[in-house]
Amino acid sequence: MKAVEIPEKFGKRVFNDKVMKERLPEKDYIAVRRAIEFGEPLTNDTAKAVAFAMKEWAIENGATHFTHWFQPMTGITAEKHDSFIEPTKNGEVIMKFSEKSLVKGESDASSFPSGGLRATFEARGYTAWDPTSYAFVKDGSLYIPTAFCSYGGEALDKKTPLLRSMNALNKQALRILKLFGDTEVKNVIPTVGAEQEYFLIDKKVYESRLDLIHCGRTLFGARPSKGQELEDHYYGAIKSRVSAFMKDVDEELWKLGVYAKTKHNEVAPAQHELACVFTSANLASDHNQITMEVIKSVANKHGLVCLLHEKPFESVSGSGKHNNWSLSTDTGENLFEPGNSPQTNARFLLFLLAVIKAVDEYQDLLRISVATAGNDHRLGASEAPPAIISIYLGEEIEGILRAIETGKNYSAKEKSVLKIGISALPPIPKDSTDRNRTSPFAFTGNKFEFRMVGSSANIACPNFIINTIVAEELKNFADVLEKADDFNQALNDLLKKTIKKHGRIIFSGNNYSDEWQVEAEMRGLLNLKTTVDALPLYVDKKNIDLFEGHSVLTKGEIYSRMEILLENYANIVHIEALTALDMARKEIAPAVIKYQSFIIQELKEKRKLGNYSTALEDGILTKISSLSEKFSQTLELLCKHLDDYNGSATAKERAVYCRDKLVCDMALLRKYADEMELILGKEFAPYPSYEDILYSVKY
């Protein structure tokens, strides 16, 4: 795709606003726009008009089938494809797509995770068209974004709570804006820009690693002699094979209306990033799901494999998905834009403090929103924040808040320029604050960057939680201010009180340091190190009250999500343990035995000949024999714990068992295996090494 073609071909496969305006009768187009902007229901006649126009457009773009595309609690998307064909009396077919097929579909709800909401005999579930997210054509099918619910109306997906949370946030934000005299804004929209990190490796090495195939990460692998120590991969020149892949990804995403913007090499060898332009949280979530699917499919066409696991390789950085979140109005304002004088921008300060209070009071929910078995390996390691939630604001904003807290005047610093010392270069305006890459939740100018989200995550989860907790604090603020006799005095008191009570969540230092762990504990901040530590807090009374109060989740839906996530954690760890057992028995042990036999034979030959030093062989044999014995003992322990694994226990009991037994066994087994890998001769290696994998794309 040439540069001049991009605007013309962008969204070519999307039934977007432009297409609807061209193909729908004016009254139906207006009705759809009002449904998108204000949530007004569509009449049957309008749905019929949309279905006809959508089918005609899809067929013109090569579609023969349609599918309701939804996001169940499996962590990936789901789709069932039906053709447009409808038989006629004379044995021929016509292409038909009714308004019923557009608006509602059916699926077997018992076959997807429901956390007890659905029994096997209670199978009926529904997919419902989401008109706020555009349909698109991919691989010969019309994809219709939908919500997924049970026969009883319970949400069984990740999209429904997000849509509900956006409504809740809009309602409360409008109350605050009205207090400041703004009656023009009709809609406040949470906007999101996701930065997607991923690894690219050659398909041949991937196919030689059982752990990568089954688990998406390496369960064994010694540290490579060269990792990311030289920091030469980050923003480095992109290899031609990777560049060709990225070019195809961009073109495919642009055709699907995804705002792919930035691409570059990330910190670790073989690691890369793709970032998209901000759009509404719902659309951004759908776009990120499309992005993950596209980069995997395009990688395959290039003889590559895209790894989206949070920590596919030890000793190098894992992959996250930085979730940049903000609030925008339908009049084009960013509510987190500080302006030239943020210290006098009361509206900005109130929205800012709503986020600060929300993050402090609901640390547990933010940790839960990113809690997975994969992310447990990443959090707290290089380039990833720890499990402790805190906010970074930057020197200027934090200074303003501290001045309000103490009642002092804030003296704004004059904007300076960078003095580089080269006369030919123009002066560069200096930002008022630095960045803190170690912060889990950082204010970055006019948005918040939630850096804890894992690379494989569906961003609907963290965003529906952010939306809901902020909606709660805006509600609390509005409840106070709407009753005030003196608005300005009440506002000043509210700002000061909030800063004083919730300032503990603000931290500008090094989140990786041991000192911060101690200080955070003194401040009373949570340190939920593992997924199993975090998930039970989902059903705390304050969290149930929060979600039910804003009609985002019912008590039953909350319990079901906790059960699903605990079960998913246990299943993942159990699969990893079984895979580690297979590799240890069938690959590592035979390789070690073969190498030991080789060394023993070498010793025999040398001793026959006499007058030859055997110190090297003796040392190797002693070392590997000691390690292999420890490896064997640990393997027996893993076998025992796998045998004792109780599949009929509760989800929480299984998750705790996996964390306390299987994860520990695998870590110890890996330790001995990796030490032996460094001793084995290359020709005895049971699988491709880290050097083979991380540097498999050579040009």
VOZA-590626 format. One record per atom (N, C-alpha, C): x, y, z. Coordinates in steps of 0.1 Angstrom, whole numbers, plus 5000, padded with zeros to 4 digits. Layout:
BEGIN
XYZ;...
end
This chain:
BEGIN
500849885000;500050005000;500950125000;500750214990;501550334989;500950444999;501850535002;501350635012;500150715007;500050744994;498950824989;497650734989;497850604990;496650524990;496050505004;496850535015;496350495028;495050565032;494850695030;493550755034;492450695026;492650655014;491550605005;491250465010;492250385013;492050245017;491750215032;492050325040;491850305054;490350275057;490150165065;488750125068;487950075056;488750025046;488049975034;487149855037;487549775048;486749655051;485849685063;485549805066;484749845078;483449905074;482349855080;481049925078;480950035087;481650145084;481850255093;480850365090;481050475097;480050585096;479950635081;481050645074;480950695060;480150605052;480350475053;479550375046;478050375049;477850385062;476450395067;475750515061;476450625061;475850755056;475450745041;476350675034;476150655019;475050555016;474850455025;473950345021;472650335028;472550405040;471250395047;470350515044;469050495044;468150615043;468550715055;468350835052;468750945062;468150915076;466850885077;466250865090;466850745097;467250645090;467850525096;469350555100;470050635092;471350675096;471350755109;470450855110;470350935122;470050845134;469150755132;468750665143;469950585148;470850535139;472050455142;472950555150;473150675145;474050765152;473550795166;472250805168;471750835181;471950715190;471850595184;472150475192;473550465197;474450505188;475950505191;476250615201;475750735200;476150845208;475350855221;474050815221;473250835233;472550705238;472850595231;472350465236;470850445233;470250525224;468850505221;468650375214;467550305217;467250175210;466850195195;467150095187;466850095173;465450035171;464650085162;463450025158;463649905149;462649815148;462849695139;463049745125;462349845120;462549895107;463949945104;464550015114;465950055112;466849945112;466649845121;467549725121;467449655107;466249645102;466049585089;466849655078;466849785078;467549865068;469049855070;469549845082;470949825085;471349685080;470549585083;470949445079;471049435064;470149495057;470149485042;471449565036;471649685041;472849755036;474149685040;474149635052;475349565057;475649445048;474649365045;474849245037;475349285023;474649375017;475049415003;476549465003;476849545013;478249595013;479249485016;478849395025;479749275028;480049195016;478949165009;479049074997;479949144986;479749274985;480649344975;482149344979;482349324992;483749314997;484149164999;483449074993;483948934992;483448845003;482448895011;481948805022;480948705017;481048585021;480048485019;479348445031;479948475043;479348435056;479248555065;478548535076;478548635087;478848565100;479348635110;479548585123;479348685134;478748645145;478648735157;479948715164;480748815165;482148815170;482048865185;482348775194;482248815208;483448775216;483448815229;484648805237;484348735250;484248605250;483848525262;485048535272;484748465284;485748475294;486948375292;487148335280;488248245277;489548325275;489348455273;490548545271;490848565256;490148495247;490248525233;488848545227;488748575215;487448605208;486848475204;485548475201;484848355196;484048395184;483748295175;483048325163;482448195157;481148205153;480548095146;480048155133;480448095121;480148145108;478948085101;478048165097;476848115089;476948185075;476548115065;476548175051;475248255049;475348345039;474248425036;473148345028;473548225023;472648165014;471348115021;470248135013;468848085017;468248015006;467847885008;467247804996;465947864991;465747844978;464447884972;463647754968;462447774964;461547664961;462047584949;462747654940;463147584928;464547514929;465047504942;466347444944;467547534943;467347664941;468447754940;468647824953;469547924954;469647994966;469648144964;469348224974;469448364974;470348404985;470948524985;471748574996;470848665005;470648615017;469748685026;470348705040;470048815046;470548855060;469448935066;468748875076;467648945082;468049035094;467149125098;467449205110;467549115122;466849005123;467048915134;468448855135;468948815123;470348765123;471348865127;471048995124;471949105128;471949125143;470749145148;470549185162;470849075172;470548955169;470648845179;471148715173;472048655181;472548525177;472448435189;472648305187;472548205197;473848125198;474248095211;475448015213;475247925225;476047815226;475947725237;476647785249;475947845258;476547925269;477247825278;476847705279;477547605289;478947565284;479247595271;480547555266;481547655268;481247775273;482147875276;482247895292;483347945297;483447965311;482348055317;481648005327;480548085333;480648105348;481648035354;481848045369;480648005377;479847905371;478647855378;477347925374;477448025366;476248095362;475348005352;476047915345;475347825336;475747675339;474847585340;475147445341;475147385327;475647265326;475747195313;474347185307;473347155315;471947145309;471347275306;471947385311;471347515309;472247585298;471947545285;472947575275;472747705267;471547755268;471247875259;471947995263;472548065253;473148195255;472948275243;473048405244;472748495233;473948595230;474048625217;474948735213;474148845208;474448965213;473649085209;474449185202;474049235191;474749335183;475149455191;476349495190;476849625196;476949725185;476049815183;476049915172;477150015175;477750025187;478750125189;480150085184;480249965179;481549915174;481249865159;482049915150;481749885136;481949745132;481049685123;481249555117;482349565107;482949455104;484049455094;484049325086;484749315075;484949195067;486349145068;486449025072;487848955073;487748815069;488648775060;488748635056;487348575051;486648665043;485448615036;484248615045;484248675057;483148675066;482848815071;481648845073;481248975079;481248955094;482149025101;482249015116;481349125122;480449085131;479549175138;479949175153;480549285158;480849285172;479549275181;479649185191;478449155199;478849145214;477849155222;477949125236;477448975237;477748915248;477448775250;476848755264;475648705265;474948695278;474248555279;473848525291;473148395293;471648415290;470948295291;469448295290;468848385300;469448395312;468948485322;469448625322;470248665312;470648795310;471948825317;472648725323;473948755330;475048765319;475948865322;477048885313;478048765314;478348715302;479348605301;480548645294;480748775292;481748815283;482548935289;483448995282;484249105287;483749235281;482949235270;482549355264;481349415273;480449335278;479249385284;479549475296;480449435306;480749525317;481449655312;482249645301;482849765296;481849865292;480849815284;479749905279;478949965291;478649885301;477949925313;478750035320;480050005321;480950105329;481050235322;481050235309;481150365301;479850445303;478750375304;477450445308;477550505322;478050425331;478150475345;479050595346;480150595339;481150695340;480550825334;479950805322;479350925315;478350995324;477450915331;476450975340;477051055351;478051005357;478651085368;479551195364;480251185353;481051295347;480251415343;479051385338;478151495334;477651575346;477451505357;477051575369;478151675374;479351635373;480451715376;480551835367;480451815354;480551925344;479452025346;478251975349;477152065352;477352155363;478052105373;478452185385;479352305381;480152285371;481052385366;480352475355;479052455353;478352535344;478352495329;478852375327;478952315313;477652235310;476852285302;475552215298;475652175284;476652205277;476752175263;477152025260;478051975269;478451835268;477351745270;477151655261;476051555262;476651415265;477951395263;478551265264;480051275268;480451205278;481851195282;482351055279;483351045272;483850915267;485150875272;485350765279;486650715282;487450675269;488550725267;489350695255;490650625259;491050535251;492150445254;493050435241;494350425244;495350395234;496250285240;496250175233;496950055238;498350035231;499350015239;500649985233;500949835234;500949765223;501049615223;502449575221;503049505231;504349445230;504249295227;505249245220;505249105216;506649065211;506848935211;508048875206;507848805193;508848815184;508748745171;509948655170;509648525168;510748425166;510448345153;511448275149;511348195137;510448065140;509648035131;508647925133;509347795135;510547765129;511247645131;511647615145;512247725152;512647705166;511447685175;510347765172;509147745179;508647605179;508647545167;508047405166;508947305172;510147345177;511047245183;510947265198;510047345203;509947365218;508547335222;508347225229;507047185234;506447285244;507347355252;506747445261;506247575254;506847615243;506347735236;505047695229;504947575224;503647525217;502547515227;502747455239;501647425248;501447545257;502447625261;502347725272;502547865267;503147885255;503448025251;504648085257;505348005266;506548055273;507447935275;508747965277;509747865279;509747825294;509647695296;509647645310;511047615314;511947605304;513347575307;514147665297;515447695301;516247775292;517247855300;518547835297;519647905304;519748045299;520248135307;520448265303;521348275291;521048355281;521948365269;523248445273;524248425266;525548505268;525348645266;524448685256;524048825253;522548835254;522148915263;520748945264;520449085260;519949165270;519649305266;520649405274;521749345278;522649435286;523149555279;523449545266;523949655258;522949755254;521649725257;520549815253;520549855239;521049765230;521149805216;519949765208;519049685213;517849655206;516749755206;516649825217;515549925219;515750035209;514650055201;514650155191;515750135180;516350015180;517349985170;516749975156;517649965146;517249945132;516449815131;515349825124;514449705123;514949615112;515049485115;515549385105;514549375094;515149355082;514249355070;513149255070;513349135076;512249035077;511149085086;511549145097;510649205107;509949325101;510649405093;510049525087;509049485077;509249375069;508249335060;507049285067;507249215078;506049175086;505249295091;505949395097;505349505102;504549585092;505049595080;504449665069;503149595065;503149455065;501849385062;500849395073;501349395086;500449415097;499749555096;500549655094;499949795093;498849795082;499249745070;498249745059;496949675063;497149555069;495949475072;495149555083;495749605093;495049675103;494349805098;495049875089;494449995084;493149965076;493249855068;492049815061;490849785070;491249735082;490149695092;489849815101;490349935098;489950055105;490750075118;491749995121;492550005133;493550115131;493650205141;494550315140;495950285144;496550185137;497950155140;498850275137;499650315147;500450435145;501950415146;502350355157;503850345160;504350205160;505550175155;506150045155;507650065158;508149975166;509649985169;510049865176;511449845177;512049745185;511849775200;511549675208;511449695223;512849655229;512849655242;514049635250;514749505247;514049395248;514649265248;514949225233;515849135231;516049085217;514849015212;514449035200;513248975193;511949035198;512049145206;510749205212;510449335204;509149355202;508749465194;507449525200;507049645194;505849705199;505049775188;503749775190;502849845181;501849925189;501750045186;500850135194;499750195185;498550215190;497450275183;497050405188;496450485179;495950615183;494750595192;494550695201;493450695210;492050685203;491150605209;489750605204;488950565216;487650555215;486750525226;487150385232;486950365245;487450245252;486850125246;485650125241;485050005235;485649975222;485850075214;486450055201;487950015202;488550075212;489950045214;490149895218;489249855227;489249715231;489049615219;488049645211;487849565199;489049565190;489649685188;490749705179;491949625184;492149625198;493249555203;493149405201;491849355202;491649205199;491949175185;491549265176;491849255161;493349255159;494049345166;495449365165;496249235169;495849175180;496449045184;496248935174;495048925169;494748825159;495548845146;495648975142;496349005129;497848975130;498449025141;499949005142;500248855143;499448775148;499748635149;499548575135;498448605128;498248545115;499248595104;499648725105;500648775095;501948715098;502348705111;503548635115;503748505108;502648425109;502648295103;502948295088;502348395081;502648405067;504048435064;504748495073;506248525071;507148425077;506648305081;507448205087;507948235101;507148325108;507448365121;506348325131;506548335143;505548305154;505548425163;504348485166;504248595175;503848545189;504648575199;504448535212;503848645220;502648625226;501948735233;502048705248;502748595252;502848565267;503548685274;503248705286;503848815294;505348795297;505748665298;507148635301;507548515294;507748515281;508148395273;509548355276;510348445281;511848415283;512248475296;512948395305;513548445317;514748525313;515148615322;516448695321;516348805312;515248825304;515048945296;513648995299;513449115294;512149185298;510949105292;509849105300;508549055295;507849155287;506649115283;505849195274;504549245282;504349375281;503149435287;502249495276;501249565280;500349635271;499949765278;500749865277;500549985284;499150045280;498250065290;496950105287;496850255290;496850335280;496750485282;495250525282;494850575293;493350605296;493150755298;492150805292;491750945295;490250965293;489751085295;488351125294;488251235284;487351215274;487051325264;485551355263;485251475260;483851515258;483451505243;482151505241;481751505227;481951635220;482351735228;482651875222;484151885220;484951775222;486351775218;487351805229;486951815242;487851855252;488351725259;489651735263;490251635272;490151675286;489451605294;489251655308;490451645317;491551575312;492751565320;493851655314;493451755306;494351855300;494551965311;495751975317;495952065328;495852215324;496152245311;496152385307;497452455311;497552575308;498752655311;498952675326;497852685333;497852705348;497052595355;497652475356;496852375363;496452405377;497252485384;496952525398;495652605399;495252665388;493952735389;492852665381;493152555376;492152475368;491452375377;490452425384;489752355394;489052225389;488452235377;487852125371;488852005368;489952045363;491051945360;491451885373;491651965384;492151915397;491051815403;489851845401;488751765407;488751625400;488851625386;488851495379;490151415382;491251495384;492551425387;492451355401;491851425410;491751375424;490751265424;489751265416;488851145415;489551025411;490551035402;491350915398;492250875410;492850975416;493850945427;493050875439;491850925442;491050855453;490650715448;490250705436;489750575431;490850475431;492050515427;493250415427;493550375441;493550475450;493850435464;492850345471;491550375469;490550295475;490350165469;490650155456;490450025449;491749965443;492749975451;494049915447;493849765444;493049695452;492749555450;492149525436;491149605432;490549585419;491449605407;492349705408;493349735398;494249615397;494749565408;495649445408;494849325402;493649305405;492849195400;492649215385;492549335380;492349355366;493449315357;494649285363;495749245355;496349115360;495549045369;496048925375;495848795366;496948745362;496948615354;498248545358;498248415355;499448335358;500648385350;500448425338;501548485330;502048615335;501148705339;501648835344;502348825358;502048715365;502748695378;504248685376;504648625364;506148605361;506748745357;505948835352;506448955346;506549075357;505449085365;505449205374;506549205384;507149315385;508349335394;509649305388;509649255375;510849225368;511249345360;512349335352;512849445344;511749495335;511649625335;510749705326;509249675330;508949615341;507549605345;507449645360;506349715363;506149765376;505849655386;506049675399;505749575409;504249555411;503849465420;502449435423;501849545431;502649635437;502149745445;501649855437;500349895439;499750005431;500250135437;500650225428;500950365432;500750455420;500750585422;500550685411;501750775410;502150795398;503250905396;502551015389;502751135394;502151255389;503051355382;504351345386;505251445381;505451555390;506551625389;506951725399;505951845400;505451895388;504652005388;503251975395;502551875390;501251835395;501351795410;502351715413;502451685427;502651805436;503551895431;503752025438;502452105441;501652105430;500352175432;499452115442;499451985442;498551915452;499051935466;500351925468;500951945481;500752085486;500752185477;500452325481;499052335485;498152275478;496652275482;496552215496;497152095498;497052025511;497552115523;498652185521;499252265531;498652405532;497852445522;497252575522;498252685517;499352645511;500352735506;500052775492;500652885487;500552925473;501552845465;501152805453;502052735445;502652825435;504052835434;504752915424;505152835412;504452865401;504752785389;506152815384;506752715380;508152735374;507952775360;508852865356;508852915342;509352795333;508652785322;508952685312;510352705307;511152605307;512552625302;512752545289;513952565283;514352495271;515552415274;515752305266;516852225268;518052285261;519252295268;520452355262;521352245258;521352205245;522152095241;523552135238;523752255235;525152295232;525552295218;524652275209;524952275194;524152385188;524852485182;524152605178;523252575166;523452475158;522652445146;521252395150;521152335162;519952275166;518952385172;517752375169;516752475175;516552445190;516152545197;515852525211;514652425213;514752335223;513652235225;512952265238;511652295237;510952315250;511052195259;511252225272;511452115282;510152085288;509751965289;508551925296;508651965311;507451995317;507452035331;507851925340;507651795336;507951685345;508651575337;509451495344;510051375338;509051265337;509551145332;508751025332;509250925342;508350835347;508750735356;508350605350;509250525344;508850405338;508650295347;508950315360;508650205370;507350215377;506550325374;505350345380;504150265374;503350205382;502250125377;501150205370;500950335376;499850415371;500350555371;500750605359;501450735358;500650835350;500650955355;500051065348;501051115338;500751115325;501751145314;501251265306;500851375312;500551495305;499051525304;498251435298;496851455297;496151315297;496751215303;496251085303;496951005314;496450885318;497050805327;497550675320;498750635323;499250515317;499350405327;498450305325;498450185334;499350085328;500550065335;501649985329;501649845333;500649805342;500649665347;499949565338;499249615328;498449525320;499349435312;499049305312;499849205304;499649205290;500649155282;500549165267;499449085261;498948975268;497948885262;496548925267;496449025276;495149065282;494149125272;492949105275;491849185269;491749315277;491949425270;491949555278;490549595282;489549525278;488249555284;488249545299;488949445304;488949415319;489549535327;490749575325;491249695333;490449815330;489949835318;489249955315;487849965321;487149855322;485849855329;486049885344;487149835349;487349865363;487750005366;488650055357;489050205359;487850295357;487050265347;485850345345;484950345357;484750225363;483750215374;484250275387;485550255390;486050315402;486150475401;486450525389;486450665388;484950725388;484050645382;482650685383;482150695397;482650605406;482250605420;482750725427;483950765424;484550885431;483851015426;483651015413;482951135407;481551145413;480851035415;479551035422;479651085436;480651045443;480851085457;481151235458;481951285448;482251435447;480951505444;480151455434;478951535430;477951535441;477851425449;476951415460;477251525470;478451555473;478951655482;478651795476;479151815464;479151955459;477752005455;476851905451;475451945447;474652005459;475051955471;474352005483;474952125489;476152175484;476852285490;476152415488;476152495499;475652635498;476652725492;477952705495;479052775489;479852685481;479652675468;480252585459;481852595460;482352715459;483852735458;484452685472;483852715483;484352675496;484352525497;483152465493;483052325494;484052255485;484252315473;485252255464;486652255470;487052375475;488352385481;488552285493;487552275501;487552175512;487652035507;486952005497;486951865491;488351835485;488951925478;490251905472;491251875483;491251965493;492251955504;492051825512;490851785515;490551665523;490951545515;490751545502;491051425494;492551405492;493251515490;494751505489;495351455502;494851505513;495351465526;495151315529;493951275526;493551135529;494151035519;494351065507;494750975497;496050995490;496851095496;498151125491;499151015492;498850915501;499750805503;499950725490;499050725481;499150645468;500150715458;500550835461;501450905452;502850875455;503650835445;505050795447;505750825435;506850905436;507650945424;508950875423;509350795433;510650725433;510750605424;511750515428;511950395421;511150285426;510150245419;509250135423;509849995424;511049985418;511749855418;512549835431;512749945438;513649935450;513149855462;513949795469;513549735482;513049835492;513549955492;513150055501;511650085499;511250085486;509850115483;508850005489;509349885489;508549775494;508249805509;509249845516;509149875530;508249995533;508550105525;507750225526;506250205523;506050125512;504650105508;503850035519;504549935526;503849865537;503549965548;504550055551;504250155561;503150255558;502950275545;501850365540;500550285541;500550155542;499350075542;498850035529;499750035519;499449995505;499449845504;498649795495;498549645493;499749595485;500249475488;501249415480;500749275477;499949265467;499349135463;500249075452;501148995457;502248945448;501748845437;500748765440;500348665430;498848685427;498448625416;497048625412;496248565423;496748455429;495948385439;495748475452;496648565455;496548655465;495448765462;495348795450;494448915446;493048875443;492848765436;491448735431;490348715442;490648655454;489548645464;489048785468;489848895466;489349025470;488249075461;488049015450;487049055440;485649055447;485448965456;484148955462;484049025476;484949115479;484849195491;483549275490;482949305501;481649375501;481749515494;482849585497;482949715491;482949705475;483549595470;483649585456;482349535450;481549455457;480249415453;479349535453;479449615463;478649735464;478949835453;480249845450;480649935439;479949895425;480149765421;479749725408;478149715408;477549675418;476049675418;475549815419;476149905426;475750045427;475750115413;476650075404;476650145391;476150055380;475549935384;474849845374;475949795364;477149775369;478149725360;478249565361;478149515373;478149365375;477249345387;476549225386;475749185397;476649105406;476149075418;476848995428;477148855422;476248795415;476448665408;477548675398;477548785390;478548795379;479948815385;480048885396;481348905403;481848775408;481048695415;481448565420;481848475408;481148485397;481448395386;482848435380;483048565379;484348605373;485548565382;485348575395;486448525404;486648375402;485648305401;485748155399;486448125386;486048195375;486648175362;488148205362;488448315368;489848355368;490748265377;490248215388;490948115397;491047985389;490047945383;490047815375;491047825364;491047945357;491947965346;493447955350;493748025362;495048015368;495447875370;494647795377;494947655380;495147575368;494347595358;494447515346;495747545338;496147675338;497347715331;498547655338;498647665351;499747615359;499847465358;498647395358;498647255357;499147205343;498747275333;499247245319;500747265319;501147375324;502647395324;503447285332;502847245343;503547135351;503547005343;502446975336;502446855328;503446865317;503546985311;504447005300;505946995305;506147055316;507547045322;507946905325;506946825330;507146685333;507546605320;506746635309;507046565296;508446605291;508746735291;510046775286;511246715295;511046715308;512046665317;512346515315;511246435313;511346295311;511846255297;511246315287;511446275273;512546345266;512946465271;513946545264;515246565272;515046625284;516146665292;516946545298;516146455304;516846335311;517546245300;516946215289;517746135279;519046205274;518946345272;520046415268;521146415278;520846435291;521846435301;522446295303;521646185302;522246055303;523146025291;522746065279;523646045268;524946125269;524846245275;526146325276;526946255287;526346215298;527146145308;527846025303;527145945295;527745825288;528945865280;528745975272;529846025264;531046055272;530846135283;532046175291;532646045298;531845955302;532445835308;533245755298;532745745286;533445675275;534845745272;534745885272;535945955270;537045935281;536545925293;537345895305;538045755303;537245655299;537745525297;538845525286;538645595276;539545595265;540845655269;540745775276;541945835281;542745755291;542045685300;542745605310;543445485303;542845435293;543545325286;544845365280;544845495274;546045545268;547045585278;546645625290;547545675300;548145805297;548845865307;549545995306;548646105301;547346095302;546546205298;545746255310;545646395311;544946455322;543446435320;542746385330;541246375330;540546465339;541246575343;540646665352;539446735347;539446765334;538246835328;537046745328;537246615323;536146525323;535646485337;536646465346;536246435360;535346545366;535746675363;535046785368;533646795362;533546775349;532246785342;531346675348;531846555349;531046435353;530546455367;531446505376;531046525390;529946635391;530146745383;529146855384;527746805378;527846745367;526546705360;525846595368;526646505374;526046395382;525346455394;525946555400;525346615412;524046685408;524046755397;522846835392;521746735388;522146625381;521146535376;520446465388;521246435399;520546375410;519546475416;519846595418;518946695423;517746715414;518046715401;517046725390;516046605392;516546485393;515746365395;514846375407;515446415418;514646425431;513546525429;513846635423;512746745421;511746695411;512146615401;511146555392;510246465399;510746385408;509946295416;508946375425;509346485430;508446565438;507346625430;507746675418;506746725408;505646615405;506146495402;505246385399;504346365410;504846365423;503946335434;502946445435;503346575434;502346685435;501346685424;501746635412;500746625401;499746515404;500246405410;499446295413;498446335424;498846415433;498046465444;497046575440;497246635428;496446745424;494946695423;494046765430;492646725432;491846815422;491446755411;490646825401;489246855406;488746785417;487446805422;487346915433;488546965437;488547065447;487947195442;487747295451;487247425446;488247495438;487847585430;488747665421;489847735430;489447785441;490447855450;491447755455;490947635460;491847535465;492847485455;492347465443;493247425432;494247535428;493847655428;494747765425;495847775436;495447775448;496447785459;497447665459;496947545456;497747425455;498747445443;498247495432;499147515420;500247615424;499847725430;500847825434;501847775444;501447705454;502347665465;503147545462;502647455453;503347335450;503947325436;503047335426;503547315412;504447425408;504147555410;504947665406;506347655412;506347615425;507647605432;508447485426;507847375424;508447255418;509047295405;508347355396;508847395383;509947485383;509947585393;511047675394;512347605398;512247505407;513447435412;513947335401;512947275394;513347185383;514047265372;513547385369;514147465359;515547505363;515747535376;517147575381;518147475377;517847345380;518847235378;518947205363;517847215356;517847185341;518747295334;518547425338;519247535332;520747525335;521147485347;522547465350;523147355342;522447245340;522947135332;523047175317;522047255313;522147305299;523447375296;523947455306;525247525304;526447435303;526247305307;527347205307;527347125295;526147085291;525946995279;526647045267;527246955259;527746995246;526647035237;526847125228;525747175219;525047065212;525846955207;525246855200;524246765208;524346785221;523546705231;522246785235;522146905231;521046995236;519746935232;518846925242;517546865239;516546955231;516847085231;515947175224;516747305221;516147385212;516847515209;517147595221;518347655222;518647735234;518147875232;518247965243;517848105242;518548175230;519848145228;520548205217;519848175204;519548045203;518847995190;517548065188;516748085199;515448145198;515448295196;516148365205;516048515205;516748575193;517648505187;518348555176;518048465163;516848405163;516448325152;516148405139;515748525141;515448615130;516748695127;517548655117;518848705116;519048825106;518048855098;518148965089;516949045088;
end
